[in-house]
Amino acid sequence: MEEQTIIRFENVTKKFDETTVLRDVSFEIEKGKFHTLLGPSGCGKTTILRLIAGFMEPTEGTIYINGKKVNQLPANKRQVNTVFQDYALFPHLNVFENVAFGLRIKKMKNAQIQEKVREALRFVNLEGYETREINEMSGGQRQRVAIARAIVNEPEVILLDEPLSALDLKLRTEMQYELRELQRRLGITFIFVTHDQEEALAMSDEIFVMNEGVIQQSGTPIDIYDEPINRFVADFIGESNIVSGKMVNDYLVEFVGKQFECVDKGLQANESIEIVIRPEDLEITKPEQGKLEVRVDSQLFRGVHYEICGFDDAGNEWLVHSTKKAVVGTKIGLYFEPEAIHVMRFNESEEDFDRRLEGYQEGASK
Ligand SMILES: Nc1ncnc2c1ncn2[C@@H]1O[C@H](COP(=O)(O)OP(=O)(O)OP(=O)(O)O)[C@@H](O)[C@H]1O
């Protein structure tokens, strides 16, 4: 295991009675980065956090923290702190005492507590709020108190379970920025849970996309957005056009009855595949100048672009984000570069997928 790895799951399965919530999950978390577990409700994100925190044990498999097996290590012996969705602050204690709580339990000396709490409050920009009651604080301020309470213990890892979900959109965006900056300044490993893909893309060094107790794909936001491994990831992260097709040969695919140049290689000739093209990678042209022809069915003005929806002759729906307008009911052409075509194989393992991408990225840079 590399030194940079702080947490490692090895074939972890978690069952509650007969229900399997995590299935043979293996992954590594790199030290000092902002990691996000992203997936729909019920996919097992919180269960992973609770296993890391030590609130429960895996049914099968092994969890390592700093290279040591921790399956049975109690929560209070782990250098891990959790910020809960509802913050779990003590309403009868003021800001200072909420942050000081853990240090008092550890029987730390008063002078030291004063110093550490003040430093933690300074970090989250809450200096001067020490004597405020929790119910006199706004949602965003409560959020910061909860974070100060976590960082005051100087943990190696902070787990954040949907901490922004109770905030309105504007405050949520501000806090996304703040949390990201805070993580950079502290250099502590953050593991953040959300079901909001935009939030995950904006904040993370690394995203783990989950569905039904399985990690579908992990990687940087750009990798995951640009090269989704399967239909679930392509659909969950951003908007996608997904059609069935086949790989004719290296660098050539076929879909909607035509052949198109692409950048993928190394697949079997005539292998069935799925193709993803992002709406912003489609350009509107005159019908005869495009690679595809569609009839415009609807158009919405979205501020930065028009969202245009049309159908090709085979009945496939195509979504386009364009600064150019189209006319509903008319035919338009759609043009795209070979790089806009992303090839997905059925049931490809993440290792094979990574190898395949490396292969053609090397090819592209030659
Ligand atoms: N203690 C438990 N006993 C039985 N089932 C549980 C328990 N905890 C979680 N589950 C089930 O495990 C599944 C995964 O739950 P988990 O909380 O990890 O999902 P999640 O991805 O965090 O979802 P959400 O975004 O809704 O919080 C759910 O179907 C949930 O009902």
The ligand as a Gaussian input file, in Angstrom:
#p B3LYP/6-31G(d) Opt

LIG

0 1
 N      -29.283000       0.126000      10.619000
 C      -29.878000      -0.273000       9.492000
 N      -30.695000      -1.337000       9.456000
 C      -31.278000      -1.749000       8.306000
 N      -31.103000      -1.146000       7.108000
 C      -30.296000      -0.072000       7.075000
 C      -29.638000       0.433000       8.261000
 N      -28.896000       1.505000       7.894000
 C      -29.085000       1.676000       6.556000
 N      -29.915000       0.737000       6.066000
 C      -30.330000       0.585000       4.644000
 O      -29.150000       0.531000       3.856000
 C      -29.333000       1.191000       2.608000
 C      -28.223000       2.194000       2.433000
 O      -28.357000       3.235000       3.396000
 P      -27.383000       4.482000       3.458000
 O      -27.869000       5.354000       4.560000
 O      -25.980000       4.036000       3.494000
 O      -27.681000       5.171000       2.045000
 P      -27.295000       6.610000       1.499000
 O      -26.702000       6.379000       0.168000
 O      -26.479000       7.342000       2.497000
 O      -28.704000       7.272000       1.330000
 P      -29.235000       8.756000       1.674000
 O      -28.646000       9.651000       0.622000
 O      -30.722000       8.601000       1.524000
 O      -28.795000       9.071000       3.060000
 C      -30.724000       1.797000       2.641000
 O      -31.573000       0.972000       1.915000
 C      -31.077000       1.798000       4.120000
 O      -32.451000       1.658000       4.290000

